[in-house]
Structure formats: structure tokens, C-alpha cells
Amino acid sequence: MFFTTYFAQARRLDPRKSNLVSIARYTPKGFLGRIYLPLAPSPSLLSYVKRTGDEEGYTKRFKAYLETLDVHKVAKDLKDGAILVCYETPEKFCHRHLVADWLREAGYKVCELKW
């Protein structure tokens, strides 16, 4: 099982007791979890969505990228119980939701942490 959340909420968790994993291209200073760049969007993809606002195009490109990865290897690398962390709040567009869907499609359970 995996979880997702955003950096502001991840601060509530003890990094010594939680498997926090940043999947952001640029992780904020002071983050005490692991960084897993294979699930981070590329700088060019981030630039694309910032420049165009095209979330649909971003989604298509990021999903195509995810399909180049071995989902089971990624799940093994993350380890059960990993909390995937990025920037946006749950109701906003964020690539972590695309990652969560990708993991679910492969049979893994993924839940957004809520406080």
C-alpha cells in the first residue's frame, strides 16, 4: 500500500517513522525523506505546463513517460507504506495523482492522506 500527500502536510509526520518520498523535480530544502526522481516530471515538462497551462497535454506526456517505467520495480524501490510527496493540495492538478492512478492500474492500493 502507498500513500500520497503534499509537502505542507508531510511536515506533520516524523521522517524517522515515516517512509516519506519526494517525487518532485525540485524538493524543498529541509525535507528529511528520500527523493525518487524517476517519478518526477522532467524540467521540460514542467516548463511546458507552466508556459501553456495545458494540463491535458501534460497528462498525456507524463502518462506516456510512466509507461516507459517498470511499475513493479518502482513499487519495490519505493517500499510498502511509502508516502509520495509533491507540492499541490489534493484538489489541485498534480502529477502525484497521475502516479497514484498508474500504481492503482497495476494493482497497488494508493490513498491520499487526509488530516
C-alpha positions as CSV (number, residue, x, y, z in Angstrom):
1,M,0.0,0.0,0.0
2,F,1.1,3.5,-0.8
3,F,0.0,7.0,0.2
4,T,0.2,10.4,-1.3
5,T,0.3,13.9,0.3
6,Y,1.9,17.3,-0.2
7,F,4.9,18.9,1.4
8,A,3.0,21.2,3.8
9,Q,1.2,18.2,5.3
10,A,4.2,16.0,5.3
11,R,5.8,18.3,7.8
12,R,3.4,16.8,10.3
13,L,4.9,13.4,10.0
14,D,8.1,12.2,11.8
15,P,10.5,11.3,9.0
16,R,12.2,8.8,11.2
17,K,8.9,6.8,11.5
18,S,7.5,7.5,8.0
19,N,8.7,6.4,4.6
20,L,8.4,9.9,3.1
21,V,9.4,10.0,-0.6
22,S,9.6,13.2,-2.6
23,I,8.6,12.7,-6.2
24,A,9.0,16.3,-7.1
25,R,11.7,17.5,-9.5
26,Y,12.7,20.2,-7.0
27,T,12.3,19.1,-3.4
28,P,12.2,21.9,-0.8
29,K,15.1,22.5,1.5
30,G,14.7,20.8,4.8
31,F,12.8,17.8,3.5
32,L,14.1,14.8,5.5
33,G,12.6,12.0,3.4
34,R,14.0,10.2,0.4
35,I,14.0,11.7,-3.1
36,Y,12.9,9.4,-6.0
37,L,13.5,11.3,-9.3
38,P,12.2,8.6,-11.7
39,L,8.7,9.7,-10.7
40,A,9.4,13.4,-11.0
41,P,8.3,15.3,-14.1
42,S,11.1,16.4,-16.4
43,P,12.2,20.1,-16.3
44,S,10.9,20.4,-19.9
45,L,7.5,19.0,-19.0
46,L,7.3,21.4,-16.0
47,S,8.2,24.3,-18.3
48,Y,5.6,23.2,-20.8
49,V,2.7,23.2,-18.4
50,K,3.9,26.5,-16.8
51,R,4.2,28.1,-20.2
52,T,1.0,26.7,-21.8
53,G,-1.3,25.8,-18.9
54,D,-2.2,22.7,-20.9
55,E,-2.9,20.1,-18.2
56,E,-4.4,17.7,-20.7
57,G,-1.2,17.7,-22.8
58,Y,0.9,17.4,-19.7
59,T,-1.1,14.4,-18.5
60,K,-0.7,12.7,-21.9
61,R,3.0,13.3,-21.9
62,F,3.6,12.3,-18.3
63,K,1.5,9.1,-18.7
64,A,3.5,8.1,-21.8
65,Y,6.6,8.6,-19.7
66,L,5.3,6.5,-16.9
67,E,4.7,3.7,-19.3
68,T,8.4,3.5,-20.0
69,L,9.0,2.6,-16.4
70,D,8.6,-0.9,-14.8
71,V,5.8,-0.3,-12.3
72,H,6.7,-3.3,-10.2
73,K,10.4,-2.2,-9.9
74,V,9.2,1.3,-8.9
75,A,6.9,-0.1,-6.3
76,K,9.8,-2.3,-4.9
77,D,12.1,0.8,-4.9
78,L,9.5,2.8,-3.0
79,K,8.8,0.1,-0.5
80,D,5.4,-0.7,1.0
81,G,4.0,2.1,3.0
82,A,5.8,4.9,1.1
83,I,4.2,8.3,1.3
84,L,4.7,10.0,-2.1
85,V,5.1,13.7,-1.6
86,C,4.7,16.7,-4.0
87,Y,3.6,20.3,-3.8
88,E,-0.1,20.6,-4.7
89,T,-3.0,20.2,-2.3
90,P,-5.3,17.2,-3.1
91,E,-7.9,19.1,-5.1
92,K,-5.4,20.7,-7.4
93,F,-3.8,19.2,-10.5
94,C,-0.6,17.4,-9.6
95,H,1.5,14.7,-11.2
96,R,1.3,12.6,-8.0
97,H,-2.4,11.9,-8.8
98,L,-1.2,10.5,-12.2
99,V,1.4,8.4,-10.4
100,A,-1.2,7.1,-7.9
101,D,-3.5,6.2,-10.8
102,W,-0.6,4.4,-12.6
103,L,0.1,2.4,-9.4
104,R,-3.6,1.6,-8.9
105,E,-3.9,0.3,-12.5
106,A,-1.1,-2.1,-11.7
107,G,-3.0,-3.4,-8.7
108,Y,-1.4,-1.4,-5.9
109,K,-3.6,0.3,-3.3
110,V,-2.9,4.1,-3.0
111,C,-4.7,6.6,-0.7
112,E,-4.3,10.3,-0.2
113,L,-3.5,11.1,3.4
114,K,-6.1,13.3,5.0
115,W,-6.0,15.2,8.2
